[in-house]
Amino acid sequence: MQNILVVDDEAIQRRVLAKMIREARPNCKVLEAKNGQEALGVIQRDDIDIVFTDIKMPILDGLELIEEMNASSHEIKVIILSGYRYFEYAQKAIQLGAFDYLVKPVKEESIAQILEKVESSIRKEKTNQLENEEIKQQLNRTLSVYYERLLSDWVTGGIAESKCNEIRQQFSLESKGIVIVAKLNDESLLMESLYSVDRMKSDMLSGIEGRSSSIGPSVSFYSGEDKSMLITVLTMVRSFTEEIGTLTKLLKEFTAQTFEQFGMPLTIGIGEERSNLFQEARHSCKEALTAASFRYFLHTQDVIQYSEISGLIRTMHYDYLKEEELFKESIRKTKSEQIVKHVDDWFERILENGLPYPDQWNKAVIRMVSGVASAIKDFVTDQDYKDILLEAETRLSASSDYAICKSRFLDTLLQFMDIIQKSRSKKHETVIATCIHYLEMNYMEDLSLDRVSNHLFFSPNYLSLIFKNHLGMTFSKYLTDVRIKKGIELLQNSNMKVYEIAAKVGFKDDKYFYRVFKSRFGVTPDEYRRNNHMHKKEVD
């Protein structure tokens, strides 16, 4: 994230320009100053990368501001804001080292173009600087890689006593101490960072080292196995009990600064104190890693001491077959409210008697999903079933904390319910279509709900229910409508007697046909036929 300063004595123009910059670069911090003198104060206080400055200002104008900045060691890109009548001043500013100039009034597209140009220049300079530093450090690199590997081996697996003595002498460490582990919550952020990864990691290293060294002799380094994990070995003569409050405060400051500066959320775990750290560093390191992993449940805490959580940790065994059946039953019944309640109850109950190890809990959730998924096995193809399970397991495994895991677990169960709902709906639609086709082909016969359901191999209650749900009417009402429709066609297009038509379309009693017809259309079948014939003659 870059810091950009806008300097202009005209408040409206200054605010408009600052607004345009914020809109073009929402992740940047944009500050304002009304003259060169005030701008110098902002530059001394904040780490400014880019300055947009007017030329003509009271107290200290733009050209004088550039000269003052040239005297400092901090590299700042200056863009001059110039009206046409002050163009010669812009040229002089370029000679003094200004990066570029913009002619007032400034347009939004000009802002975007100049920002892209100056950012490209900054990136190129940083790349060149890193390459130069690489050359300068090449002679010392072999030594630093050696000690980084030695330190990493020391805290993760243990090393020979002679190597311990070498570390003690090289870094002037005491025997009593602790291991601190700082770990990125999301390692993918390293790839997304606009900041140089090497420079960022270097700044983080010096940041935690500076704070820990204020407590006692320390050394910080990146893990040889996991380059996103920063390890600090902190030693001192007196007990850490007296300093733990101060240390925790310093580490919280470090996590806050890292997030503010780089957008990188960190979790810090603190192992327990060891009287002979050279022999027991790996134990303290393991405790620190364990403490950091419990950020999964304690997501509001970014600094966690192993001594504070060790009494809460419990080993977890999978004995949730009862809950598994409850989930499956709610899914089969497509009761979303029950699913939500059962998920809330299960997740709350898990934490009632302590905290399981995050990896054990994650395996339990994935096992639960695998068991519950059997409820949808008959509703999807084998390949779709495998794909659904794989996607669910992948999302749950990638959950960074307990709340996200719960949300994704609930989403997965609701997805299972939705699959069953859609499958049943599709099946019902097929049943309805089959039944309608059967009625269209056999309406003239003596049909009943029992007869049709037996012929189609469905229960009468089931067939009656889906007729009401999908067509909004009873089976008998739909059958009567079909017969009346067919009767109308015969009234219009044949010379058959009404009693013949009634029998033809499935009415056993022509009087019932008369009654139903009149109640539906307000006229008898004979009257309907006469009116229809008269209408045809009028049309002809």
PLY file of the C-alpha trace (Angstrom):
ply
format ascii 1.0
element vertex 540
property float x
property float y
property float z
element edge 539
property int vertex1
property int vertex2
end_header
0.00 0.00 0.00
1.43 3.38 -1.02
1.12 6.70 0.79
0.26 9.63 -1.50
0.34 13.31 -0.50
-1.64 16.07 -2.27
-0.32 19.64 -1.68
-2.39 22.64 -2.82
-3.39 25.88 -1.10
-6.80 25.87 -2.82
-8.92 23.56 -0.65
-11.51 22.64 -3.29
-8.92 21.67 -5.91
-6.92 19.75 -3.30
-9.95 17.75 -2.13
-11.15 17.02 -5.66
-7.71 15.72 -6.66
-7.42 13.63 -3.47
-10.86 12.16 -4.18
-9.88 11.22 -7.75
-6.70 9.51 -6.47
-8.64 7.56 -3.83
-11.09 6.35 -6.47
-8.26 5.35 -8.80
-6.29 3.64 -6.01
-8.69 2.65 -3.20
-5.97 0.64 -1.40
-3.64 3.64 -1.10
-3.54 6.10 1.79
-4.07 9.65 0.52
-3.10 12.62 2.74
-3.45 16.36 2.17
-1.46 19.54 2.95
-2.28 23.20 2.15
1.32 24.37 1.53
4.91 23.17 1.25
5.72 23.77 4.90
2.81 21.63 6.08
3.74 19.01 3.48
7.26 18.67 4.95
5.70 17.88 8.34
3.53 15.15 6.79
6.54 13.70 4.93
8.60 13.56 8.14
5.72 11.88 10.00
4.49 9.44 7.31
6.33 7.25 4.85
5.25 9.15 1.70
5.89 7.54 -1.69
4.28 10.00 -4.14
3.62 13.77 -3.88
1.25 15.76 -6.10
2.06 19.43 -5.51
0.97 22.79 -6.85
3.70 25.31 -7.70
2.36 28.66 -6.51
1.63 28.40 -2.76
2.23 30.65 0.27
4.90 30.05 2.93
6.74 27.38 0.93
5.97 26.89 -2.76
6.27 23.75 -4.87
9.82 24.37 -6.14
11.11 25.06 -2.63
9.35 21.92 -1.42
11.19 19.82 -4.04
14.52 21.31 -2.98
13.81 20.47 0.67
12.84 16.91 -0.24
16.01 16.49 -2.32
17.99 17.13 0.86
16.40 14.11 2.56
17.45 10.50 1.93
13.93 9.21 1.31
13.05 8.61 -2.33
9.78 10.39 -3.21
8.22 10.72 -6.66
6.94 14.27 -7.25
4.27 15.20 -9.79
3.90 18.92 -10.39
0.44 20.49 -10.90
0.82 23.38 -13.32
-1.48 25.86 -15.04
-0.58 26.93 -18.59
0.79 30.30 -17.48
3.17 28.59 -15.03
4.52 26.07 -17.53
8.06 27.38 -17.23
7.94 26.55 -13.50
7.00 22.97 -14.35
10.06 22.74 -16.58
12.23 24.02 -13.75
10.65 21.46 -11.40
11.60 18.67 -13.81
15.18 19.96 -13.75
15.09 19.81 -9.93
14.12 16.13 -10.10
10.32 16.09 -10.31
9.04 12.90 -11.92
6.41 14.49 -14.20
3.78 17.23 -14.37
0.04 17.55 -14.95
-1.71 20.55 -16.46
-4.71 21.94 -14.57
-7.59 21.23 -14.57
-6.66 17.60 -13.92
-8.81 14.86 -15.50
-9.51 11.43 -14.04
-7.90 9.59 -16.95
-4.75 11.71 -16.51
-4.58 10.69 -12.86
-4.88 7.00 -13.71
-2.19 7.27 -16.40
0.30 9.17 -14.24
-0.22 6.79 -11.29
0.43 3.78 -13.50
3.54 5.48 -14.86
4.99 6.41 -11.49
4.14 3.02 -9.93
5.87 1.26 -12.82
8.95 3.41 -12.20
8.88 2.63 -8.47
8.61 -1.11 -9.16
11.54 -0.97 -11.56
13.70 0.94 -9.08
12.87 -1.53 -6.30
13.80 -4.43 -8.57
17.12 -2.79 -9.39
17.73 -2.07 -5.72
17.07 -5.67 -4.78
19.42 -6.87 -7.49
22.16 -4.56 -6.15
21.56 -5.76 -2.60
21.73 -9.35 -3.88
25.19 -8.72 -5.28
26.37 -7.03 -2.07
25.10 -9.87 0.10
26.38 -12.70 -2.09
29.60 -13.12 -0.09
27.66 -13.47 3.18
24.85 -15.59 1.79
26.45 -18.97 2.38
26.97 -18.12 6.05
23.38 -16.86 6.57
21.82 -19.89 4.85
23.98 -22.15 7.01
22.79 -20.59 10.27
19.17 -20.42 9.15
19.25 -24.15 8.48
21.13 -24.85 11.74
18.63 -22.81 13.80
15.70 -24.46 12.05
17.11 -27.95 12.75
17.71 -26.96 16.37
14.11 -25.97 17.17
12.40 -28.68 15.11
14.47 -31.79 15.71
17.45 -31.12 17.91
21.17 -30.91 17.08
24.48 -32.03 18.56
25.82 -30.29 21.66
28.76 -28.85 19.70
26.29 -27.16 17.33
24.33 -25.84 20.32
27.50 -24.25 21.65
28.12 -22.73 18.22
24.65 -21.15 18.26
25.14 -19.94 21.83
28.37 -18.17 20.92
27.21 -16.84 17.56
24.01 -15.25 18.92
24.94 -14.72 22.60
21.89 -16.61 23.87
21.11 -17.56 27.49
20.08 -21.07 28.57
16.60 -20.10 29.79
14.08 -19.16 27.13
11.04 -19.78 24.95
10.25 -20.31 21.28
7.79 -18.02 19.50
6.21 -18.89 16.16
4.57 -16.32 13.86
2.58 -17.89 11.02
0.61 -16.38 8.14
-3.10 -17.23 8.34
-3.25 -17.49 4.55
-0.03 -18.31 2.70
-1.58 -17.43 -0.67
-1.48 -13.76 0.36
2.26 -13.83 -0.21
1.65 -14.30 -3.93
-1.00 -11.56 -4.02
1.04 -8.93 -2.18
2.01 -5.83 -4.16
4.98 -5.48 -1.85
8.26 -7.21 -2.67
8.05 -10.56 -0.85
11.75 -10.52 0.05
11.60 -6.99 1.38
8.38 -7.73 3.26
9.83 -10.80 4.91
12.96 -8.85 5.79
10.87 -6.07 7.38
8.84 -8.63 9.34
12.01 -10.33 10.53
13.51 -7.09 11.78
10.15 -6.04 13.28
9.79 -9.08 15.53
13.51 -9.21 16.29
13.49 -5.59 17.43
10.63 -6.22 19.84
11.88 -9.52 21.25
15.40 -8.19 21.78
13.98 -5.54 24.11
13.06 -8.42 26.47
16.31 -10.39 26.21
18.91 -11.93 23.86
17.09 -13.41 20.85
17.43 -14.60 17.29
14.73 -14.72 14.58
14.70 -16.73 11.34
12.39 -18.35 8.82
11.67 -22.06 9.05
13.65 -24.22 6.68
10.52 -26.28 5.88
7.84 -23.58 5.83
9.01 -20.20 4.55
5.77 -18.53 5.69
6.64 -19.37 9.33
8.81 -16.95 11.29
10.49 -18.41 14.40
11.98 -16.44 17.27
14.07 -17.89 20.07
13.94 -15.51 23.02
16.17 -15.99 26.07
16.81 -14.12 29.30
18.38 -14.55 32.73
15.30 -13.96 34.92
11.94 -15.74 34.67
9.58 -14.93 31.80
6.66 -14.75 34.20
7.61 -11.15 34.95
7.88 -10.23 31.26
5.06 -12.18 29.61
2.62 -9.25 29.77
5.12 -6.91 28.11
6.05 -9.55 25.53
2.41 -10.23 24.63
1.78 -6.51 24.18
4.83 -6.16 21.91
3.79 -9.15 19.81
0.26 -7.78 19.39
1.77 -4.51 18.20
3.82 -6.52 15.69
0.78 -8.36 14.28
-1.15 -5.08 14.01
1.74 -3.35 12.22
2.21 -6.31 9.83
-1.46 -6.26 8.90
-1.52 -2.48 8.47
1.69 -2.37 6.44
1.34 -5.50 4.30
-2.27 -6.64 4.71
-0.94 -9.92 6.15
-2.90 -11.43 9.11
-0.52 -13.25 11.46
-1.05 -15.70 14.30
1.63 -15.93 16.98
2.04 -18.94 19.28
4.22 -18.85 22.40
5.72 -22.07 23.79
6.37 -22.66 27.48
9.56 -21.57 29.21
12.47 -24.03 29.28
15.35 -23.82 31.75
17.70 -25.56 29.31
16.49 -24.29 25.97
19.46 -25.66 24.06
18.29 -29.19 24.86
14.52 -28.53 24.89
13.94 -25.95 22.13
12.01 -28.46 20.00
9.48 -28.98 22.80
8.84 -25.26 23.21
8.63 -24.89 19.41
6.06 -27.69 19.17
3.99 -26.00 21.89
4.19 -22.68 20.05
2.97 -24.32 16.83
0.13 -26.01 18.71
-0.87 -22.72 20.33
-0.88 -20.96 16.94
-3.05 -23.71 15.44
-5.77 -23.03 18.04
-6.45 -19.69 16.37
-8.87 -21.95 14.47
-11.19 -21.87 17.51
-9.94 -18.63 19.13
-10.24 -16.56 15.96
-10.35 -13.22 17.84
-6.89 -13.83 19.37
-3.76 -13.27 17.33
-1.25 -14.00 20.13
-1.84 -17.30 21.97
0.21 -18.79 24.82
0.40 -22.56 25.07
0.14 -22.31 28.86
-3.28 -20.65 28.50
-4.83 -23.36 26.31
-3.02 -26.57 27.32
-5.63 -27.31 30.01
-8.47 -26.94 27.48
-7.14 -29.34 24.86
-8.85 -32.73 24.59
-8.35 -35.64 22.24
-11.35 -36.25 20.00
-12.91 -39.58 19.05
-15.58 -39.95 16.39
-18.76 -41.07 18.18
-21.36 -39.00 16.37
-23.46 -41.66 14.63
-26.59 -40.36 16.37
-25.99 -36.84 15.03
-25.24 -38.31 11.60
-28.67 -39.98 11.52
-30.38 -36.76 12.65
-28.75 -34.86 9.79
-29.76 -37.52 7.25
-33.35 -37.62 8.51
-33.71 -33.82 8.29
-32.24 -33.84 4.79
-34.59 -36.59 3.61
-37.55 -34.69 5.04
-36.17 -31.48 3.45
-36.53 -29.60 6.73
-34.02 -26.73 6.46
-34.94 -25.32 9.90
-34.12 -28.67 11.52
-30.82 -28.86 9.67
-29.78 -25.41 10.92
-30.76 -26.32 14.49
-28.92 -29.65 14.45
-25.77 -27.98 13.06
-25.92 -25.27 15.77
-26.40 -27.91 18.48
-23.58 -30.15 17.23
-21.01 -27.38 16.81
-21.83 -25.89 20.23
-21.64 -29.30 21.92
-18.17 -29.94 20.48
-16.70 -27.07 22.52
-18.56 -27.73 25.77
-15.83 -29.87 27.36
-12.73 -28.31 25.80
-11.02 -27.75 22.48
-10.20 -30.63 20.12
-7.06 -30.46 18.03
-8.01 -28.56 14.84
-6.82 -31.34 12.53
-8.85 -33.94 14.49
-11.93 -31.73 14.33
-11.46 -31.18 10.61
-11.28 -34.94 10.01
-14.43 -35.43 12.11
-16.37 -32.87 10.07
-15.24 -34.44 6.79
-16.19 -37.89 8.10
-19.60 -36.54 9.10
-20.17 -35.13 5.62
-19.11 -38.43 4.07
-21.61 -40.31 6.26
-24.48 -37.86 5.73
-23.88 -37.85 1.95
-25.29 -41.38 1.76
-28.73 -39.70 1.95
-28.29 -38.40 -1.61
-26.57 -41.44 -3.12
-29.74 -42.66 -4.85
-30.51 -39.22 -6.29
-27.30 -38.57 -8.26
-24.95 -40.48 -10.55
-21.87 -42.17 -9.09
-19.56 -39.59 -10.70
-21.64 -36.65 -9.46
-21.64 -38.21 -5.99
-17.83 -38.41 -6.00
-17.50 -34.84 -7.31
-19.90 -33.45 -4.69
-18.01 -35.19 -1.88
-14.61 -34.06 -3.18
-15.74 -30.45 -3.45
-17.22 -30.51 0.08
-14.07 -32.07 1.57
-11.83 -29.57 -0.22
-13.83 -26.56 1.02
-14.01 -27.86 4.59
-10.28 -28.68 4.68
-9.50 -25.13 3.55
-11.58 -23.54 6.33
-9.32 -21.14 8.21
-11.39 -21.14 11.40
-14.25 -22.81 13.24
-16.91 -20.28 12.16
-16.06 -20.67 8.46
-16.06 -24.46 8.86
-19.53 -24.32 10.41
-20.85 -22.10 7.62
-19.45 -24.38 4.90
-20.70 -27.52 6.68
-24.22 -26.05 6.84
-24.04 -25.02 3.18
-23.06 -28.59 2.26
-26.01 -30.12 4.13
-28.43 -27.62 2.58
-26.97 -28.52 -0.81
-27.75 -32.19 -0.10
-31.31 -31.23 0.81
-31.65 -29.17 -2.38
-30.49 -32.15 -4.48
-33.22 -34.34 -2.97
-35.86 -31.62 -3.39
-35.03 -31.10 -7.06
-34.86 -34.81 -7.73
-38.26 -35.40 -6.13
-39.77 -32.46 -7.96
-38.47 -33.83 -11.26
-39.84 -37.27 -10.40
-43.25 -35.79 -9.53
-43.33 -33.91 -12.81
-42.63 -37.18 -14.65
-45.41 -38.94 -12.72
-47.87 -36.13 -13.50
-46.93 -36.20 -17.19
-47.40 -39.99 -17.31
-50.76 -39.76 -15.56
-52.02 -36.94 -17.81
-51.03 -38.90 -20.89
-52.86 -41.96 -19.56
-56.02 -39.92 -18.91
-55.88 -38.33 -22.35
-55.76 -41.78 -23.93
-58.33 -43.49 -21.67
-60.76 -40.79 -20.48
-63.72 -42.61 -22.11
-63.25 -45.63 -19.84
-64.57 -46.18 -16.33
-61.65 -44.56 -14.47
-61.10 -43.95 -10.78
-58.18 -42.79 -8.64
-57.61 -46.35 -7.40
-57.71 -47.84 -10.89
-55.30 -45.28 -12.40
-52.84 -45.44 -9.46
-52.80 -49.26 -9.61
-52.18 -49.19 -13.35
-49.26 -46.74 -12.90
-47.94 -48.54 -9.77
-48.42 -45.61 -7.36
-50.41 -45.39 -4.16
-53.76 -43.50 -4.44
-52.70 -41.11 -1.66
-49.42 -40.29 -3.42
-51.15 -39.69 -6.76
-53.84 -37.55 -5.13
-51.21 -35.49 -3.29
-49.06 -34.65 -6.31
-52.17 -33.73 -8.34
-53.07 -31.16 -5.70
-49.48 -29.89 -5.30
-48.60 -29.67 -9.01
-51.94 -28.95 -10.72
-53.85 -27.28 -7.91
-56.87 -29.60 -8.24
-58.09 -33.08 -7.35
-57.73 -36.09 -9.60
-61.52 -36.29 -10.21
-61.73 -32.58 -11.05
-58.93 -32.93 -13.63
-60.59 -36.05 -15.17
-63.95 -34.26 -15.39
-62.26 -31.29 -17.12
-60.70 -33.62 -19.70
-64.07 -35.27 -20.41
-65.91 -31.93 -20.70
-63.22 -30.66 -23.10
-63.61 -33.77 -25.28
-67.42 -33.40 -25.09
-67.22 -29.82 -26.35
-65.16 -30.97 -29.33
-67.88 -33.52 -30.22
-70.66 -30.98 -29.74
-68.89 -28.65 -32.16
-67.77 -31.16 -34.75
-70.29 -34.05 -34.82
-74.02 -34.77 -35.14
-74.04 -37.22 -32.25
-76.85 -37.01 -29.68
-75.94 -35.47 -26.34
-76.52 -38.75 -24.47
-74.21 -40.45 -27.03
-71.52 -37.84 -26.45
-71.82 -38.23 -22.66
-71.22 -41.96 -22.93
-68.47 -41.43 -25.51
-66.39 -39.20 -23.21
-66.80 -41.39 -20.11
-69.92 -40.08 -18.33
-72.07 -43.03 -17.23
-75.11 -40.78 -16.71
-76.05 -38.19 -19.36
-78.01 -36.28 -16.72
-74.80 -35.83 -14.75
-73.14 -34.62 -17.96
-75.96 -32.05 -18.40
-75.61 -30.90 -14.79
-71.83 -30.53 -14.86
-71.90 -28.83 -18.26
-74.52 -26.26 -17.24
-72.80 -25.47 -13.94
-69.55 -24.91 -15.89
-70.88 -22.85 -18.84
-74.33 -21.63 -17.77
-76.06 -23.39 -20.66
-77.05 -26.98 -21.47
-75.09 -28.98 -24.05
-78.00 -28.56 -26.55
-78.06 -24.79 -26.06
-74.29 -24.66 -26.42
-74.48 -26.57 -29.71
-77.28 -24.29 -31.12
-75.38 -21.14 -30.09
-72.22 -22.49 -31.67
-74.01 -23.30 -34.95
-75.65 -19.84 -35.07
-72.25 -18.24 -34.51
-70.80 -20.23 -37.41
-73.66 -19.09 -39.74
-73.08 -15.46 -38.76
-69.41 -15.80 -39.52
-70.13 -17.47 -42.84
0 1
1 2
2 3
3 4
4 5
5 6
6 7
7 8
8 9
9 10
10 11
11 12
12 13
13 14
14 15
15 16
16 17
17 18
18 19
19 20
20 21
21 22
22 23
23 24
24 25
25 26
26 27
27 28
28 29
29 30
30 31
31 32
32 33
33 34
34 35
35 36
36 37
37 38
38 39
39 40
40 41
41 42
42 43
43 44
44 45
45 46
46 47
47 48
48 49
49 50
50 51
51 52
52 53
53 54
54 55
55 56
56 57
57 58
58 59
59 60
60 61
61 62
62 63
63 64
64 65
65 66
66 67
67 68
68 69
69 70
70 71
71 72
72 73
73 74
74 75
75 76
76 77
77 78
78 79
79 80
80 81
81 82
82 83
83 84
84 85
85 86
86 87
87 88
88 89
89 90
90 91
91 92
92 93
93 94
94 95
95 96
96 97
97 98
98 99
99 100
100 101
101 102
102 103
103 104
104 105
105 106
106 107
107 108
108 109
109 110
110 111
111 112
112 113
113 114
114 115
115 116
116 117
117 118
118 119
119 120
120 121
121 122
122 123
123 124
124 125
125 126
126 127
127 128
128 129
129 130
130 131
131 132
132 133
133 134
134 135
135 136
136 137
137 138
138 139
139 140
140 141
141 142
142 143
143 144
144 145
145 146
146 147
147 148
148 149
149 150
150 151
151 152
152 153
153 154
154 155
155 156
156 157
157 158
158 159
159 160
160 161
161 162
162 163
163 164
164 165
165 166
166 167
167 168
168 169
169 170
170 171
171 172
172 173
173 174
174 175
175 176
176 177
177 178
178 179
179 180
180 181
181 182
182 183
183 184
184 185
185 186
186 187
187 188
188 189
189 190
190 191
191 192
192 193
193 194
194 195
195 196
196 197
197 198
198 199
199 200
200 201
201 202
202 203
203 204
204 205
205 206
206 207
207 208
208 209
209 210
210 211
211 212
212 213
213 214
214 215
215 216
216 217
217 218
218 219
219 220
220 221
221 222
222 223
223 224
224 225
225 226
226 227
227 228
228 229
229 230
230 231
231 232
232 233
233 234
234 235
235 236
236 237
237 238
238 239
239 240
240 241
241 242
242 243
243 244
244 245
245 246
246 247
247 248
248 249
249 250
250 251
251 252
252 253
253 254
254 255
255 256
256 257
257 258
258 259
259 260
260 261
261 262
262 263
263 264
264 265
265 266
266 267
267 268
268 269
269 270
270 271
271 272
272 273
273 274
274 275
275 276
276 277
277 278
278 279
279 280
280 281
281 282
282 283
283 284
284 285
285 286
286 287
287 288
288 289
289 290
290 291
291 292
292 293
293 294
294 295
295 296
296 297
297 298
298 299
299 300
300 301
301 302
302 303
303 304
304 305
305 306
306 307
307 308
308 309
309 310
310 311
311 312
312 313
313 314
314 315
315 316
316 317
317 318
318 319
319 320
320 321
321 322
322 323
323 324
324 325
325 326
326 327
327 328
328 329
329 330
330 331
331 332
332 333
333 334
334 335
335 336
336 337
337 338
338 339
339 340
340 341
341 342
342 343
343 344
344 345
345 346
346 347
347 348
348 349
349 350
350 351
351 352
352 353
353 354
354 355
355 356
356 357
357 358
358 359
359 360
360 361
361 362
362 363
363 364
364 365
365 366
366 367
367 368
368 369
369 370
370 371
371 372
372 373
373 374
374 375
375 376
376 377
377 378
378 379
379 380
380 381
381 382
382 383
383 384
384 385
385 386
386 387
387 388
388 389
389 390
390 391
391 392
392 393
393 394
394 395
395 396
396 397
397 398
398 399
399 400
400 401
401 402
402 403
403 404
404 405
405 406
406 407
407 408
408 409
409 410
410 411
411 412
412 413
413 414
414 415
415 416
416 417
417 418
418 419
419 420
420 421
421 422
422 423
423 424
424 425
425 426
426 427
427 428
428 429
429 430
430 431
431 432
432 433
433 434
434 435
435 436
436 437
437 438
438 439
439 440
440 441
441 442
442 443
443 444
444 445
445 446
446 447
447 448
448 449
449 450
450 451
451 452
452 453
453 454
454 455
455 456
456 457
457 458
458 459
459 460
460 461
461 462
462 463
463 464
464 465
465 466
466 467
467 468
468 469
469 470
470 471
471 472
472 473
473 474
474 475
475 476
476 477
477 478
478 479
479 480
480 481
481 482
482 483
483 484
484 485
485 486
486 487
487 488
488 489
489 490
490 491
491 492
492 493
493 494
494 495
495 496
496 497
497 498
498 499
499 500
500 501
501 502
502 503
503 504
504 505
505 506
506 507
507 508
508 509
509 510
510 511
511 512
512 513
513 514
514 515
515 516
516 517
517 518
518 519
519 520
520 521
521 522
522 523
523 524
524 525
525 526
526 527
527 528
528 529
529 530
530 531
531 532
532 533
533 534
534 535
535 536
536 537
537 538
538 539
